[in-house]
Amino acid sequence: MDNRIFSSNISDSLFNTTLIVTTILENPYLMLKWNHQELEGNDRYEGFCVDMLKELAEILRFNYKIHLVGDGVYGVPEANGTWTGMVGELIARLIVNYDMIEKDAI
């Protein structure tokens, strides 16, 4: 058994890492600021989730980028087995990451 798995500290593994936070606009969790067109990046957003992300990022010392899903929905299954929305984007990223891991293992 690999003892490094059990002895690693989550804050150490997140240090200086940039996380992509995929989400949709949903009051009061994530909203555009009234002047969002004048702002860039994460500064365009406000809400409960933004406040929580800021606090966690400060405590655990990670960075993040808020990414809005293109179609603005949580996601629904399509007839062909794929998903739309946030779920679809997350599944697509998992497949890409899995493929990268598999290629590295060969």
C-alpha positions as CSV (number, residue, x, y, z in Angstrom):
1,M,0.0,0.0,0.0
2,D,1.2,3.5,-0.9
3,N,1.5,5.5,2.4
4,R,1.8,8.8,0.5
5,I,-1.9,8.6,-0.3
6,F,-2.8,8.7,3.4
7,S,-0.2,11.1,4.5
8,S,-0.8,13.8,1.9
9,N,-2.6,17.0,3.0
10,I,-5.3,18.2,0.6
11,S,-4.2,21.8,1.1
12,D,-0.7,20.9,0.0
13,S,-2.0,19.2,-3.2
14,L,-4.1,22.2,-4.1
15,F,-1.4,24.8,-3.4
16,N,-1.0,27.1,-6.4
17,T,-3.3,24.9,-8.5
18,T,-5.9,26.5,-10.8
19,L,-9.3,24.8,-10.7
20,I,-11.9,25.3,-13.4
21,V,-15.3,25.7,-11.8
22,T,-18.0,24.8,-14.3
23,T,-21.4,26.3,-13.5
24,I,-24.5,28.1,-14.6
25,L,-26.0,31.4,-13.5
26,E,-28.5,30.7,-10.7
27,N,-29.7,33.2,-8.1
28,P,-28.5,33.6,-5.3
29,Y,-25.6,31.2,-5.9
30,L,-23.9,32.7,-8.9
31,M,-25.0,36.0,-10.5
32,L,-23.5,38.5,-12.9
33,K,-22.6,41.8,-11.2
34,W,-24.6,44.9,-12.4
35,N,-21.4,46.2,-14.1
36,H,-20.1,42.8,-15.3
37,Q,-19.4,44.1,-18.8
38,E,-16.7,46.4,-17.4
39,L,-15.1,43.6,-15.4
40,E,-13.0,40.5,-16.4
41,G,-12.7,37.0,-15.2
42,N,-14.0,36.0,-11.8
43,D,-14.6,39.7,-10.9
44,R,-17.7,39.6,-13.1
45,Y,-19.6,37.3,-10.6
46,E,-21.1,37.5,-7.2
47,G,-23.2,35.3,-5.0
48,F,-23.1,32.6,-2.3
49,C,-20.9,30.2,-4.4
50,V,-18.5,33.0,-5.3
51,D,-18.1,34.0,-1.6
52,M,-17.5,30.4,-0.7
53,L,-14.9,29.9,-3.5
54,K,-13.1,33.0,-2.4
55,E,-12.9,31.8,1.2
56,L,-11.8,28.2,0.3
57,A,-9.2,29.5,-2.2
58,E,-7.7,31.7,0.5
59,I,-7.7,29.0,3.1
60,L,-6.5,26.2,0.9
61,R,-4.3,28.4,-1.3
62,F,-5.6,27.5,-4.7
63,N,-6.7,29.6,-7.7
64,Y,-9.9,29.2,-9.7
65,K,-11.6,30.3,-12.9
66,I,-15.3,30.4,-13.1
67,H,-16.5,28.9,-16.4
68,L,-20.2,29.3,-17.5
69,V,-21.6,26.5,-19.4
70,G,-22.4,27.6,-23.0
71,D,-26.0,26.5,-23.1
72,G,-26.8,27.7,-19.5
73,V,-28.5,24.5,-18.3
74,Y,-27.7,21.8,-15.8
75,G,-28.0,19.1,-18.5
76,V,-30.4,16.5,-19.8
77,P,-29.7,13.2,-21.5
78,E,-30.0,13.1,-25.3
79,A,-31.4,10.1,-27.3
80,N,-27.8,9.2,-28.4
81,G,-26.6,8.8,-24.8
82,T,-24.7,12.1,-24.6
83,W,-25.6,14.9,-22.2
84,T,-26.2,18.6,-22.7
85,G,-25.3,21.4,-20.3
86,M,-23.0,21.3,-17.3
87,V,-23.2,17.5,-17.0
88,G,-22.2,17.1,-20.6
89,E,-19.2,19.4,-20.2
90,L,-18.1,17.5,-17.1
91,I,-18.4,14.2,-18.8
92,A,-16.5,15.4,-21.8
93,R,-13.6,16.6,-19.5
94,L,-13.6,13.3,-17.7
95,I,-13.3,11.4,-20.9
96,V,-10.4,13.6,-22.1
97,N,-8.6,13.3,-18.8
98,Y,-9.1,9.5,-18.7
99,D,-7.8,9.2,-22.3
100,M,-4.7,11.2,-21.3
101,I,-4.1,9.0,-18.2
102,E,-4.5,5.9,-20.4
103,K,-2.0,7.2,-22.9
104,D,0.5,8.0,-20.2
105,A,0.2,4.4,-18.8
106,I,1.2,2.8,-22.1
